[in-house]
Amino acid sequence: MSNMSRRGFVKGAAIAPLAVKSLALEQAAAPSERFDIVVAGAGHNSLATAAYLAKAGYRCLVLEGRPIIGGGVKTAELTLRGFKDDVCSTAHAFIQANPMLRNDELGLRNFGLEYIDPDPVFHVPFPDGSYLTQWRDLDRTCAEFAKFSKKDAATYRRLLAEFDAIKPVLGAASFTPIGFGKPLNDRLAEAPRGKLWQRRLAMSAWEIIRDNFEDDHCRTFLLYMSHLAAEPPDAPMTGRLAFSALGQQRTGRPLPKGGSGELTQAMARVIEANHGVILTNKWVRRLIIENGRCAGVECDDGSSYRAEKAVLSTIHIKHLVDMAPRELWGQDFVDGVDTWQAEHAMFVTHYATSEPPQFAVEGGKLSPVEAGILSSPLRALRGTYDDSLGAPTLEDPALQVICCSVADPSRTPPGMHTVKVLGWQPYELKEGPEHWDKIKDEVSAANLKQLRRFAPNLTDDKILARFIESPLDLERMNPHFWHGSAHAGAQSASQVGAMRPMPGWAQHRMPIPGLYQTGATTHPGGSVTGAPGRNAAMVMLKDFGTSIEEVVKKKP
Ligand SMILES: Cc1cc2nc3c(=O)[nH]c(=O)nc-3n(C[C@H](O)[C@H](O)[C@H](O)COP(=O)(O)OP(=O)(O)OC[C@H]3O[C@@H](n4cnc5c(N)ncnc54)[C@H](O)[C@@H]3O)c2cc1C
């Protein structure tokens, strides 16, 4: 089948923006206009920082290279008119614990943000015809585990209680900038049973799952949920990922009504309501340095913008380092950039369909918002080996299958559906990453064949259009997804906490005075958490002589 999409993801090319809402994002801002803060890149984190700074009274200018803001949190018509596709993220689970949403600190709900809470939460069908479905209701989920092992069901319930007890400690560390509070290990040392959690977090996800659960179906389900972080489950310090399924037992996997991009659109409205300006089609290519200080930015189109107080970047560190003379960064920073590692890259196919995927379950069929295909623990453990081969994984691929329209009919014409099929692939091919342009149709077809083993109803006549994003396309669309990394780079032991982006520079303050960094290359990393964004706001506001608490208290 040929690619039936209407647009390409070439840098600077347009994705069809949704006609549904017309935010005036193309306002003019004369380069001579005065701004306190210039923000380079409009991902959800940098928008969050800008929203807090704008609320504090600082005049903010946000410059986004793409025609639509949002980075990994945006919605566009990729296949057919009237089909709203989440270009990257869909599930907004982790951000629910962020005080920004939990306490609605920015008033995002007044700007149209509304969440849908799908039930079931997640469904994993197995090759032997059995399946495990996670429901919002704990007893119902435990009954699913008990189909395979009563002991595993009891373990799931026990570990959930243990995770509930430690979650406030883990959350506090995520939503606090590095250096602003005690390091996680110290916080754990003081918590009841915290020493057990110190050990668990240092272990691998696989060790915890293997040691606690006896049945391979239950293990596969838990490994699948840990796998979404794109880290090898047997790597040291991935232990927290063993608790991914337990975390979402409480939060669910909420999705914004109307599309993932509703979050970033609401953030943009907060910035504009506080006299900020957002310009699109503005690729930042150089930092303006005056007297050793970052004083603004210059764009690809020759325009330049000055910042009276600070520049905030969400440009990938691999690119940022080339935007100012090397000697200004210092050797430690340059070493940190040189040794930065990518993660298992993502491969995505978006479909417009006339039916949702239907999975066989006892007494009928189930069409969940999210399903995962992973045939066994061994398949998960082989992922790193596959990734090192420099060839696409075509045999028995692990997949994530998302059909938002079953819970949110506002995303499609009546009776129609959006289906997003995601997999994990190596960015580096033996023939070079450009080879992805030649083979992406073949890889997409292999993923569809795999999906049809479990949802045979998705035959060609049900598929109206499709749009493919290879690892290379993802990087072209958003250079912050360096080498196809959905979280900007691995979240491995060497790149988390005080090591993100590198030791010595994890506090959002960059080596060049006046320059700050946020987004997935900073603590606590990628996914839709808003944590790097709020944390960067905390650091900047403190440097400006105020605090996030003061700003949040301010009346709109
Ligand atoms: C296919 C896919 C599915 C995903 N699904 C989920 C999910 O369901 N749930 C979840 O929690 N996470 C998911 N993620 C991960 C999540 O989307 C990202 O980790 C997150 O969006 C990163 O946000 P950010 O704020 O760090 O920056 P980004 O979203 O990466 O935004 C950076 C922005 O900066 C812009 N930019 C970069 N360089 C420049 C420049 N030089 N000049 C101007 N602008 C520039 C980019 O165009 C982009 O708009 C997914 C990712 C992918 C790729």
The ligand as an SDF file (V2000), in Angstrom:
LIG
                    3D

 53 58  0  0  0  0  0  0  0  0999 V2000
    5.4930    8.7820   18.8190 C   0  0  0  0  0  0  0  0  0  0  0  0
    5.5860    9.2520   20.2370 C   0  0  0  0  0  0  0  0  0  0  0  0
    4.6010    8.9000   21.1540 C   0  0  0  0  0  0  0  0  0  0  0  0
    4.6770    9.3230   22.4740 C   0  0  0  0  0  0  0  0  0  0  0  0
    3.6720    8.9910   23.3490 N   0  0  0  0  0  0  0  0  0  0  0  0
    3.7050    9.4610   24.6220 C   0  0  0  0  0  0  0  0  0  0  0  0
    2.5950    9.2430   25.4970 C   0  0  0  0  0  0  0  0  0  0  0  0
    1.5560    8.6960   25.1060 O   0  0  0  0  0  0  0  0  0  0  0  0
    2.7010    9.7150   26.7780 N   0  0  0  0  0  0  0  0  0  0  0  0
    3.8090   10.3760   27.2150 C   0  0  0  0  0  0  0  0  0  0  0  0
    3.8500   10.7720   28.3940 O   0  0  0  0  0  0  0  0  0  0  0  0
    4.8570   10.6430   26.3810 N   0  0  0  0  0  0  0  0  0  0  0  0
    4.8180   10.2140   25.0990 C   0  0  0  0  0  0  0  0  0  0  0  0
    5.8380   10.5100   24.2350 N   0  0  0  0  0  0  0  0  0  0  0  0
    6.9970   11.2970   24.7240 C   0  0  0  0  0  0  0  0  0  0  0  0
    6.6550   12.7950   24.8190 C   0  0  0  0  0  0  0  0  0  0  0  0
    5.8770   13.1970   23.7140 O   0  0  0  0  0  0  0  0  0  0  0  0
    7.9300   13.6590   24.8540 C   0  0  0  0  0  0  0  0  0  0  0  0
    8.8830   13.0970   25.7360 O   0  0  0  0  0  0  0  0  0  0  0  0
    7.5870   15.0680   25.3220 C   0  0  0  0  0  0  0  0  0  0  0  0
    6.5820   15.6180   24.4880 O   0  0  0  0  0  0  0  0  0  0  0  0
    8.8280   15.9700   25.2970 C   0  0  0  0  0  0  0  0  0  0  0  0
    8.3980   17.2770   25.6230 O   0  0  0  0  0  0  0  0  0  0  0  0
    9.4080   18.5000   25.6860 P   0  0  0  0  0  0  0  0  0  0  0  0
    8.6710   19.6150   26.3270 O   0  0  0  0  0  0  0  0  0  0  0  0
   10.6690   18.0550   26.2990 O   0  0  0  0  0  0  0  0  0  0  0  0
    9.7750   18.9240   24.2080 O   0  0  0  0  0  0  0  0  0  0  0  0
    9.2770   18.5420   22.7640 P   0  0  0  0  0  0  0  0  0  0  0  0
    7.8850   18.0610   22.8020 O   0  0  0  0  0  0  0  0  0  0  0  0
   10.2870   17.6500   22.1600 O   0  0  0  0  0  0  0  0  0  0  0  0
    9.2760   19.9560   22.0390 O   0  0  0  0  0  0  0  0  0  0  0  0
   10.4470   20.6400   21.6420 C   0  0  0  0  0  0  0  0  0  0  0  0
   10.0020   21.7510   20.6850 C   0  0  0  0  0  0  0  0  0  0  0  0
   11.1200   22.5690   20.3570 O   0  0  0  0  0  0  0  0  0  0  0  0
   11.1150   22.8300   18.9660 C   0  0  0  0  0  0  0  0  0  0  0  0
   12.4940   23.0970   18.5520 N   0  0  0  0  0  0  0  0  0  0  0  0
   13.5470   22.2520   18.6310 C   0  0  0  0  0  0  0  0  0  0  0  0
   14.6500   22.8570   18.1600 N   0  0  0  0  0  0  0  0  0  0  0  0
   14.2790   24.1170   17.7940 C   0  0  0  0  0  0  0  0  0  0  0  0
   14.9740   25.2400   17.2480 C   0  0  0  0  0  0  0  0  0  0  0  0
   16.2720   25.1910   16.9700 N   0  0  0  0  0  0  0  0  0  0  0  0
   14.2650   26.3860   17.0060 N   0  0  0  0  0  0  0  0  0  0  0  0
   12.9340   26.4520   17.2800 C   0  0  0  0  0  0  0  0  0  0  0  0
   12.2340   25.4210   17.7760 N   0  0  0  0  0  0  0  0  0  0  0  0
   12.8970   24.2700   18.0450 C   0  0  0  0  0  0  0  0  0  0  0  0
   10.5380   21.5740   18.3450 C   0  0  0  0  0  0  0  0  0  0  0  0
   10.0250   21.8040   17.0650 O   0  0  0  0  0  0  0  0  0  0  0  0
    9.4420   21.2220   19.3690 C   0  0  0  0  0  0  0  0  0  0  0  0
    8.2400   21.8590   19.0780 O   0  0  0  0  0  0  0  0  0  0  0  0
    5.7740   10.1170   22.8970 C   0  0  0  0  0  0  0  0  0  0  0  0
    6.7520   10.4930   21.9660 C   0  0  0  0  0  0  0  0  0  0  0  0
    6.6670   10.0670   20.6590 C   0  0  0  0  0  0  0  0  0  0  0  0
    7.7210   10.4790   19.6640 C   0  0  0  0  0  0  0  0  0  0  0  0
  1  2  1  0
  2  3  1  0
  2 52  2  0
  3  4  2  0
  4  5  1  0
  4 50  1  0
  5  6  2  0
  6  7  1  0
  6 13  1  0
  7  8  2  0
  7  9  1  0
  9 10  1  0
 10 11  2  0
 10 12  1  0
 12 13  2  0
 13 14  1  0
 14 15  1  0
 14 50  1  0
 15 16  1  0
 16 17  1  0
 16 18  1  0
 18 19  1  0
 18 20  1  0
 20 21  1  0
 20 22  1  0
 22 23  1  0
 23 24  1  0
 24 25  2  0
 24 26  1  0
 24 27  1  0
 27 28  1  0
 28 29  2  0
 28 30  1  0
 28 31  1  0
 31 32  1  0
 32 33  1  0
 33 34  1  0
 33 48  1  0
 34 35  1  0
 35 36  1  0
 35 46  1  0
 36 37  1  0
 36 45  1  0
 37 38  2  0
 38 39  1  0
 39 40  1  0
 39 45  2  0
 40 41  1  0
 40 42  2  0
 42 43  1  0
 43 44  2  0
 44 45  1  0
 46 47  1  0
 46 48  1  0
 48 49  1  0
 50 51  2  0
 51 52  1  0
 52 53  1  0
M  END
$$$$
